Amino acid sequence: MANFILFTEYPYLILVLFVVFFLISLALVNSLEQFINNNAYSQAKAIANNALIIFEREIARIESIPQNVTDMQGELNYKNIPDLPIRILRSYKTLIGSSVHYDLKNPEVADFIHINAYRTADEKIHFTQPDPSCNYCHPDSAKIIKSAPNNGYWIYSEVNHCKTIALCHLIHNSQHQPCAILKVDFPLKNLNALIGSYKLFRSGNLFVVDREGNYIAHPAPSPSGKQNLISHLTGPKASFIHRSISRGETCATTVELDKQKHYLYYTPFSPMDWQIGIICPYNEILYSSGKLYFMLFLSMGLGLLCLFIGIVNIVKRLSSPLLELAYSTRRVAEGQFDIVLPTPKSCKEIYDLYDSFHYLQQNLVNYIERLKITTAEKEQYNSEMRLARRIQQRFLPRPILLPPNIELAADLRQCREVGGDFYEYFQLGNQLYFAIGDVAGKGTPAALYMASISKLFRYIASNNTSTAQICNLINKHMCDDADDDIYTTIFIGIIDINTGIMTFTNAGHPYPLIIHHNGQTSFLNKYPDVPIGVLEEHEFSEHIYTFNKNTTLLFYTDGITDTENQSGQFYGQDKMIRCVEAQTVKTPAFIIQALLEDIHSHIGQGNQSDDLTLLAIKYKGIPGSK
């Protein structure tokens, strides 16, 4: 009988396992393909970014030379200016040439004295009078001298038959008068040497092109005999790549290169108006993941086999001892609770098993009821409080992804299962809406009141951009529905993420702590208003605060400052300020964690008497600013 059941169930089992295996394989193949593309993108982006950092560092180092001239030469005058090119080449080993153009007594006349130094392949420095026909200086030098540019300008040049990029910059003497035009030359072959050290997989190469797609640098002198990346491409994407590069965009895609599929990634190099990118044969990306495919399907096959064997063993073990199980369960019903029940192994005697357990249930009813009398009320209360706590926690907002110029952290530590503290925040467009509040009282009434206000804030704020109007509407609603002895302190703010301007209304809440960029603190102790739920017809006021760069606002409930230790001493604002100012790391999350640890240290062996709620917002500056 057992064997018959076993074999009749096998075809369905095999079919189910096959379908499951097929669906999982299909999903994993799609996920793996996406993973491969994401992995290629991540590696290409990392390599390009590393190269960008080195390029930008070198460009910045070159652009700092005019500012460092005084440090190298001392007071500039017409006697020591001719020594300047040699000193620069000795100080900056990556430069191949340097020249200075002076006699700027009459800026209207572009007739300068030219002094030039250049470095040969044997690292020797030569000092020469330059060829007057060489374009060592911009043709509009006189105009540039009059306008006195701060950052200079870059040009393409050639020194000793070596292609270079050159920085031309106006330098001044101690009287802030223009005294010379400095030109320094950086060889493009250094870029070729640098990018040649970067590889994506086996043969993926790093390259640099201008906005027209012309190669600036490449490990090979001329890839496939072409001097332009766009002409190197085939297929319908060539025009798209051309437009994208000319616009200075970042892009990752696949292209046809010499009738072969390649992976292409590029991103702008802003200082020189270039694009830096990586191109790699796509089959190398797939080959690098071939072992991953093999191990994946091998693991799936072994897992499926083990699953099949396990199910077969379970079916066999379920097919024999059901009668013994039924007999044993009747013995349990007679009072032999310590008997070991055999594991059922088939399906035929399931009804007998059910009947036996039903019989057992009838004999245990009285005993269970007696136990319920002594434990039900306490267990019900504890269960309800745990459920209420979980429900209340769900009212708190989940973390959201904010722009990089703003950082937010929050925490709420309840003193019992439920309480009246809350915080809320969400982003709508370029506006960050937030609120922190404290309902008078504790326990379930305060928690219910808190939940109502929290959801009212999110609903009303989504349709209003005035903190005063939000407070007015919440106050009207709560005055209509609440008892006279229930009120709420609340601070509501709206921050323009692009400007750092915050509009706010403080309805009886503790003053926020301002943590300035230098680590010092002060209170935003202006414009207090009455709490929510006190005066039904009260009109709340709205005020403005403008964030300075790297300024943090710390919001808290009175449970923070009113926490007592075993000696009856309050934590207070002074200890809070000392704790915040003592922190070397001023991120919102770190400040909140440090405060909570300091408060628990203050409490010691005592009990927390009130909810502890903290909300910190750091504004790092206007987007795009340095």
C-alpha positions in Angstrom: 0.0 0.0 0.0 2.8 2.4 1.0 4.8 1.6 -2.1 1.8 2.1 -4.3 1.2 5.5 -2.9 4.9 6.3 -3.2 5.1 5.5 -6.9 1.8 7.0 -7.9 2.9 10.4 -6.5 6.3 10.4 -8.3 5.2 11.7 -11.7 3.6 14.8 -10.2 6.5 15.4 -8.0 8.9 15.2 -10.9 6.8 17.5 -13.0 6.6 20.1 -10.2 10.3 20.0 -9.6 11.0 20.4 -13.4 8.7 23.4 -13.6 10.2 25.0 -10.5 13.7 24.4 -11.9 12.8 25.9 -15.3 11.3 29.1 -13.7 14.2 29.6 -11.4 16.7 29.1 -14.2 14.9 31.6 -16.4 14.8 34.2 -13.6 18.5 33.6 -12.7 19.7 33.9 -16.3 17.9 37.3 -16.6 19.3 38.4 -13.3 22.8 37.2 -14.1 22.8 39.1 -17.4 21.8 42.2 -15.6 24.5 41.5 -13.0 27.1 41.1 -15.7 26.2 44.5 -17.3 26.1 46.2 -13.9 29.5 44.7 -13.0 31.0 45.9 -16.2 29.5 49.4 -15.6 30.8 49.5 -12.1 34.3 48.4 -13.1 34.4 50.9 -16.0 33.1 53.7 -13.9 35.6 53.0 -11.2 38.6 52.9 -13.6 37.4 56.1 -15.4 36.9 57.8 -12.0 40.3 56.8 -10.8 41.9 58.2 -14.0 39.8 61.4 -13.7 41.1 61.9 -10.1 44.7 61.6 -11.3 44.0 63.9 -14.3 42.3 66.5 -12.2 45.0 66.3 -9.6 47.7 66.9 -12.3 45.7 69.7 -13.9 45.2 71.4 -10.5 48.9 71.0 -9.7 49.8 72.7 -12.9 47.2 75.5 -12.4 48.7 76.1 -8.9 52.1 77.0 -10.5 51.3 80.7 -11.0 50.3 81.0 -7.4 53.5 79.2 -6.3 55.8 81.4 -8.4 56.5 83.8 -5.5 57.4 80.9 -3.2 59.9 79.6 -5.7 61.3 83.0 -6.9 60.7 85.5 -4.2 60.0 89.0 -5.2 59.5 89.2 -8.9 61.4 91.8 -10.9 63.0 92.1 -14.3 66.3 90.7 -13.0 65.1 87.4 -11.7 62.2 86.7 -14.1 64.5 85.1 -16.7 65.4 82.4 -14.2 61.8 81.4 -13.7 61.3 78.8 -16.5 64.3 76.7 -15.3 63.2 76.8 -11.7 59.7 75.7 -12.7 61.0 72.7 -14.7 63.3 71.7 -11.9 60.3 71.8 -9.4 57.8 70.1 -11.7 59.2 66.9 -13.2 56.1 66.1 -15.3 56.5 69.4 -17.4 58.4 69.4 -20.6 58.6 73.1 -21.2 58.2 76.5 -19.6 58.4 80.0 -21.0 58.0 83.5 -19.6 57.0 86.7 -21.6 57.6 90.0 -19.9 58.2 93.7 -20.3 54.6 94.5 -19.7 55.1 98.2 -19.1 53.0 99.0 -22.0 50.1 96.3 -22.1 48.7 97.8 -25.2 51.7 96.6 -27.2 52.1 92.8 -27.5 55.9 93.1 -27.8 57.4 91.0 -25.1 60.7 89.5 -24.2 60.5 85.7 -24.4 62.6 83.4 -22.3 62.1 79.6 -22.8 63.3 76.4 -21.2 62.6 72.8 -22.2 63.4 69.3 -21.1 64.8 66.7 -23.4 64.4 62.9 -23.3 67.5 62.5 -21.2 65.9 64.8 -18.5 68.3 67.6 -19.2 67.0 71.1 -19.1 67.9 73.5 -21.9 67.6 77.3 -21.9 67.0 79.1 -25.2 65.6 82.1 -26.8 62.4 80.8 -28.5 61.6 81.0 -32.1 59.6 84.2 -32.6 57.3 82.3 -34.9 56.2 79.9 -32.2 52.9 80.5 -30.6 54.1 80.8 -27.1 51.5 83.2 -26.2 47.9 83.9 -27.1 47.5 86.3 -30.0 45.2 88.5 -27.9 47.8 88.8 -25.1 47.3 92.6 -24.7 43.6 92.1 -24.1 44.2 89.3 -21.7 46.6 91.5 -19.7 44.0 94.2 -19.4 41.3 91.9 -18.3 43.7 90.0 -15.9 42.1 86.6 -15.9 42.4 84.7 -12.6 42.6 81.2 -14.0 44.5 81.6 -17.2 43.7 79.7 -20.4 44.8 76.3 -21.9 46.0 75.9 -25.5 47.5 73.1 -27.6 51.2 73.5 -28.2 54.3 71.7 -29.3 57.7 71.7 -27.5 60.8 70.0 -29.0 58.6 68.1 -31.5 56.4 66.9 -28.6 52.6 67.6 -28.5 51.5 69.3 -25.3 48.7 71.1 -23.6 49.9 74.4 -22.2 48.7 76.7 -19.4 49.1 80.4 -20.0 48.7 82.6 -17.0 49.2 86.3 -16.1 51.4 86.7 -13.0 51.7 89.8 -10.8 54.4 91.4 -8.6 54.0 92.4 -5.0 52.3 95.7 -6.1 49.6 93.6 -7.8 50.8 94.8 -11.2 51.0 92.5 -14.2 54.7 91.7 -14.7 54.8 88.6 -17.0 52.9 85.9 -18.8 53.8 82.4 -17.8 53.4 79.4 -20.0 54.0 75.8 -18.9 53.8 72.7 -21.2 52.5 69.3 -20.1 53.3 66.5 -22.7 50.3 64.4 -24.0 52.6 61.3 -24.0 52.3 61.3 -20.2 48.6 60.8 -20.6 49.2 57.8 -22.9 51.6 56.3 -20.3 49.0 56.8 -17.6 46.0 55.4 -19.3 48.0 52.4 -20.6 48.2 51.1 -17.0 44.4 50.8 -16.8 42.6 47.7 -18.2 39.0 46.5 -18.2 39.1 42.7 -18.2 41.8 41.5 -20.7 42.0 44.1 -23.4 39.6 46.9 -22.5 41.5 50.2 -23.1 41.2 53.6 -21.5 41.1 56.6 -23.9 40.7 60.4 -24.0 38.8 62.3 -26.8 37.7 65.9 -27.3 34.1 66.9 -28.0 34.4 66.0 -31.6 35.6 62.5 -30.8 39.2 63.1 -31.8 41.7 61.0 -29.8 43.7 63.0 -27.3 45.3 60.0 -25.7 45.1 56.2 -26.3 47.5 53.3 -25.4 47.8 52.6 -29.2 49.1 55.5 -31.3 46.2 55.2 -33.7 43.5 52.5 -32.9 42.6 50.6 -36.1 44.3 53.4 -38.1 41.6 55.9 -37.1 42.3 59.2 -35.3 38.6 59.7 -34.3 36.5 57.5 -32.1 33.3 58.3 -34.1 34.8 57.2 -37.4 36.0 54.0 -35.6 32.3 53.0 -34.8 29.8 51.3 -37.1 26.1 50.8 -36.8 23.1 53.0 -35.9 24.5 54.2 -32.5 27.5 56.1 -34.1 25.5 59.3 -34.5 24.0 59.0 -31.0 27.5 58.6 -29.5 28.7 61.6 -31.5 25.9 63.8 -30.1 26.4 62.5 -26.6 30.1 63.2 -26.6 29.6 66.7 -28.0 27.2 67.5 -25.2 29.6 66.3 -22.5 27.3 63.5 -21.3 28.1 60.3 -19.3 27.0 57.2 -21.1 27.4 53.4 -20.9 26.2 51.3 -23.9 27.2 48.6 -26.4 28.4 49.6 -29.9 29.6 47.9 -33.1 33.4 48.3 -33.5 35.0 46.7 -36.6 31.9 44.4 -36.9 32.3 43.2 -33.3 30.2 44.1 -30.3 32.0 46.2 -27.7 31.1 47.7 -24.4 31.6 51.5 -24.3 31.7 53.8 -21.3 32.7 57.5 -21.2 32.3 60.5 -18.9 33.3 64.2 -19.1 36.6 65.6 -17.9 35.4 69.1 -17.2 38.7 71.0 -16.8 39.8 70.4 -20.4 36.4 69.9 -22.0 37.4 66.2 -22.8 35.7 62.9 -22.5 37.5 60.0 -20.8 36.2 56.5 -21.5 36.8 52.8 -21.8 36.1 50.4 -24.6 36.2 46.6 -24.3 35.2 43.6 -26.4 31.8 42.4 -25.1 32.8 38.7 -25.4 35.5 39.3 -22.8 32.8 40.4 -20.3 30.8 37.3 -21.0 33.9 35.1 -20.8 34.7 36.5 -17.4 31.3 35.3 -16.2 31.3 31.9 -17.8 32.5 30.1 -14.7 29.8 31.9 -12.8 27.2 30.4 -15.2 28.6 26.9 -14.8 28.8 27.1 -11.0 25.3 28.5 -10.8 23.7 25.7 -12.8 25.8 23.1 -11.2 24.6 24.3 -7.8 21.0 24.4 -8.9 21.3 20.8 -10.3 22.8 19.5 -7.1 20.3 21.3 -5.0 17.4 19.9 -7.1 18.8 16.4 -6.8 19.1 16.7 -3.0 15.6 18.1 -2.8 14.3 15.2 -4.9 16.0 12.6 -2.7 14.8 14.4 0.5 11.2 14.4 -0.7 11.4 10.7 -1.6 12.7 9.8 1.9 9.9 11.9 3.5 7.3 10.2 1.5 8.6 6.8 2.4 8.7 7.7 6.1 5.1 9.0 6.0 3.7 5.8 4.5 4.1 3.2 7.3 3.6 4.3 11.0 0.3 6.2 10.8 -1.6 3.5 12.7 1.0 3.6 15.4 0.7 7.3 15.5 -3.1 7.1 16.0 -2.7 4.6 18.8 0.0 6.8 20.4 -2.1 9.9 20.3 -4.9 8.0 22.1 -2.4 7.2 24.9 -1.5 10.8 25.1 -5.2 11.7 25.5 -5.3 9.2 28.4 -2.6 11.2 30.2 0.7 9.8 29.0 2.0 13.1 27.8 5.7 12.0 27.7 5.2 9.4 25.0 7.2 10.0 21.8 4.9 10.2 18.8 6.1 8.7 15.5 6.3 10.9 12.4 3.5 10.3 9.9 4.7 9.1 6.5 1.7 8.7 4.2 -1.7 10.2 3.4 -4.2 7.4 3.8 -4.5 7.5 7.6 -4.6 11.3 7.8 -8.2 11.1 8.8 -7.4 8.6 11.6 -4.7 11.0 12.7 -7.1 13.9 12.8 -9.7 11.8 14.7 -7.1 10.8 17.3 -6.0 14.4 17.9 -9.6 15.4 18.1 -10.1 12.8 20.8 -7.0 14.1 22.5 -8.4 17.7 22.3 -11.6 16.7 24.0 -9.7 15.2 27.0 -7.4 18.3 27.3 -10.1 20.9 27.1 -10.7 21.2 30.8 -7.1 21.3 31.6 -6.4 24.0 29.0 -9.3 26.1 30.3 -7.9 26.0 33.8 -4.6 27.3 32.5 -6.3 30.0 30.5 -8.0 31.4 33.6 -4.6 32.1 35.2 -2.7 33.3 32.2 -5.2 34.7 29.6 -5.5 38.3 31.0 -1.8 38.9 31.4 -0.9 37.3 28.1 -3.7 39.2 26.3 -2.5 42.5 27.8 1.2 41.8 26.9 0.2 40.7 23.5 -1.9 43.8 22.9 0.8 46.1 24.1 3.4 44.4 21.9 1.1 44.7 18.9 0.3 48.3 19.8 4.0 49.1 19.9 4.6 47.5 16.5 1.7 49.4 15.0 3.0 52.7 16.5 6.5 52.0 15.1 4.9 51.6 11.6 3.6 55.2 11.9 7.2 56.4 11.9 8.6 57.3 8.4 11.0 55.0 6.7 14.4 56.3 5.6 14.3 58.1 2.3 17.0 58.8 -0.3 17.8 62.5 0.0 20.0 64.7 -2.3 23.8 64.7 -1.4 23.7 68.2 0.0 21.3 67.3 2.9 21.5 64.6 5.5 18.9 63.5 8.0 18.7 61.1 10.9 16.1 60.4 13.6 15.4 58.0 16.5 12.6 57.4 19.0 13.1 55.4 22.2 9.8 54.8 24.1 9.7 54.5 27.9 6.9 52.0 27.7 5.1 49.9 25.1 3.4 53.0 23.5 3.9 56.7 23.9 3.0 60.2 22.6 6.3 61.2 20.9 6.5 61.2 17.1 8.5 62.6 14.1 7.6 62.7 10.4 9.4 63.7 7.2 9.0 63.4 3.5 10.3 65.0 0.3 8.0 66.7 -2.2 9.9 68.1 -5.2 12.8 70.2 -3.9 11.0 70.7 -0.5 11.8 68.6 2.6 8.8 68.6 5.0 9.4 67.5 8.6 7.7 67.6 12.0 8.6 66.5 15.6 6.1 66.6 18.4 5.2 65.5 21.9 1.6 64.7 23.0 0.9 65.6 26.6 0.4 62.3 28.6 1.6 58.7 28.2 0.2 55.4 27.3 -2.5 54.4 24.9 -4.4 57.8 24.8 -1.3 59.7 23.9 -0.3 57.0 21.3 -3.7 57.3 19.6 -3.5 61.1 19.6 0.0 60.9 18.2 -1.0 58.6 15.4 -3.8 61.0 14.4 -1.6 64.0 14.3 1.2 62.2 12.5 -1.0 61.2 9.6 -2.8 64.5 9.7 0.5 66.3 9.2 1.5 64.1 6.2 -1.9 64.5 4.6 -2.3 68.3 5.1 1.4 69.1 4.4 1.1 67.3 1.0 -1.4 69.9 -0.1 0.0 73.0 1.7 3.4 74.8 1.6 2.9 77.0 4.6 3.8 75.7 8.0 1.4 78.2 9.6 -1.5 76.9 7.6 -0.5 73.3 8.4 -0.6 74.1 12.1 -3.9 75.9 11.7 -5.6 73.0 10.1 -4.2 70.4 12.5 -5.2 72.6 15.5 -8.7 73.1 14.2 -9.2 69.3 13.7 -7.7 68.3 17.1 -9.7 71.0 19.0 -12.9 69.5 17.4 -12.1 65.9 18.4 -9.9 66.0 21.5 -10.6 66.4 25.2 -9.7 69.6 26.9 -6.8 68.2 28.8 -4.9 66.8 25.7 -2.6 69.1 23.7 0.6 68.7 21.6 3.8 70.6 21.2 5.1 70.5 17.6 7.8 72.0 15.4 6.9 72.0 11.7 9.5 73.0 9.1 9.9 73.1 5.3 13.4 73.2 3.9 14.1 74.3 0.3 16.9 71.8 -0.6 18.3 74.0 -3.4 18.6 77.2 -1.3 18.8 76.1 2.4 15.9 78.4 3.4 13.6 76.9 6.0 10.2 78.2 6.9 8.9 77.0 10.2 6.3 77.2 13.0 7.1 76.3 16.6 3.9 75.4 18.4 5.2 75.3 22.0 8.0 72.9 21.3 11.6 73.1 22.8 13.9 75.4 20.9 16.0 73.5 18.3 19.8 73.5 18.8 21.9 75.0 16.0 25.2 73.2 15.5 27.4 75.6 13.4 30.0 74.5 11.0 32.8 75.3 13.5 31.3 73.1 16.1 29.8 75.8 18.3 26.1 75.8 19.2 23.2 78.1 19.9 19.5 77.9 20.1 16.9 78.9 17.6 15.0 80.5 20.5 12.7 82.8 18.5 9.1 83.0 17.6 7.5 80.5 20.1 3.8 79.8 19.7 1.0 78.0 21.7 0.7 74.2 21.5 -1.7 72.4 19.2 -5.2 71.8 20.8 -5.2 74.7 23.2 -6.9 77.6 21.4 -9.3 76.5 18.6 -9.3 79.9 16.7 -5.6 80.7 17.2 -3.7 81.7 14.0 -0.2 80.4 14.0 2.8 82.4 12.6 5.4 81.3 10.1 9.1 82.3 10.2 12.2 81.9 8.2 15.7 80.5 9.0 18.5 80.2 6.4 21.0 77.4 6.8 24.7 78.2 6.5 26.9 75.7 4.8 27.5 72.5 7.0 25.0 73.7 9.7 23.0 71.2 11.6 19.7 71.7 13.4 19.0 69.3 16.3 15.3 68.9 17.3 14.2 67.0 20.4 11.4 66.4 22.8 11.4 67.4 26.5 12.1 63.8 27.4 15.7 64.5 26.4 16.3 67.4 28.8 13.9 66.2 31.5 15.4 62.8 32.0 16.3 62.2 35.6 18.9 59.9 37.2 18.6 58.1 40.5 19.6 61.3 42.4 16.8 63.3 40.8 19.1 65.4 38.6 17.8 66.4 35.2 19.9 65.8 32.1 19.3 69.4 31.0 20.3 71.6 28.1 23.8 72.2 29.4 24.8 68.5 29.4 23.2 68.2 25.9 25.2 71.1 24.6 28.5 69.7 26.1 27.8 66.3 24.6 27.2 67.7 21.1 30.2 70.1 21.1 32.5 67.3 22.3 31.8 65.1 19.3 34.5 65.2 16.6 32.1 63.7 14.0 29.2 66.0 13.4 26.9 63.8 11.2 23.3 63.7 12.3 23.4 59.9 12.9 26.5 60.2 15.0 25.2 63.1 17.1 22.0 61.3 17.9 23.8 58.1 18.8 26.2 60.0 21.1 23.3 61.8 22.8 21.3 58.6 23.5 24.4 56.9 24.9 25.2 59.9 27.1 21.5 60.0 28.4 21.6 56.3 29.2 24.8 56.9 31.1 23.1 59.7 33.0 20.2 57.4 33.9 22.5 54.7 35.1 20.5 51.9 36.9 17.4 54.1 36.9 14.4 53.8 34.6 13.6 55.9 31.6 10.7 58.1 32.6 9.7 59.6 29.2 10.0 59.0 25.5 13.3 60.1 24.0 13.0 61.5 20.4 15.7 63.2 18.3 15.7 64.5 14.8 18.8 66.0 13.2 19.1 67.7 9.8 22.4 68.8 8.3 22.6 71.2 5.3 25.9 70.8 3.4 25.4 73.7 1.1 23.7 74.8 -2.2 24.0 72.0 -4.8 27.0 72.4 -7.1 28.8 74.8 -4.7 32.2 74.1 -3.3 
